[in-house]
Amino acid sequence: MTFARIGFALALAGGVAACGHNKFKTYDGPEVTQVQVYKAQHTMLLLHNGAILKTEKVSLGADPVGPKQFEGDGKTPEGQYVINRRNPGSEFYLSLGISYPNPEDVANARAMGKSPGGDIFIHGQEGRRTNGKDWTAGCIAIPNKDMEDVYAMVKTGTPIFIMP
């Protein structure tokens, strides 16, 4: 093999390695002790004992005003929940499960003769931008690059408060 071919092969190998992107980041900063979402402001805060660690702009359910009442209403829930699971293989890049529905959500939906639904997540938004347009089925969406940070920072068991 000539020196030119060896140089080309090394450059190509280096270029391919540089293209590799690991969506699983590590985080060694202060513990996120609470997540707060303010629907009207389309904002999510990650907090450590009241101090803001990170602020994100979010997209919400397609019909975000008011609390989620039943499956298919296009609303993002409101209330106190917990991050209860992690999905590294999410259809929406990475996702953190929210413990919706709680017993009150279930009772309210059943009183209307409906299912409360479920599978509410904070997730990435493959191919979409957070530009003030709400589009999810009730989830909280942020750009994939930001979801990498949030996924690394927020652990299972973290309380999340979703406010109007």
SULJOHU-V683246 format. One line per field, one symbol per residue. phi: phi as a letter, one per 30 degrees, with the letter a starting at -180 (. if undefined). A space follows every 10 residues. Layout:
# SULJOHU-V683246
phi=???
This chain:
# SULJOHU-V683246
phi=.ddddddddd dddddddddd bcdcdcbbdd ddcacbbcdd chbbccbbhj ddcabbdbcb edbddjddca ejdiccebkc bbdcabbdce ecibacdcdd cceddddddd dcibddilhc bcbdbeibcd biccbddkdc cbeedddedd dddccejddb ccce
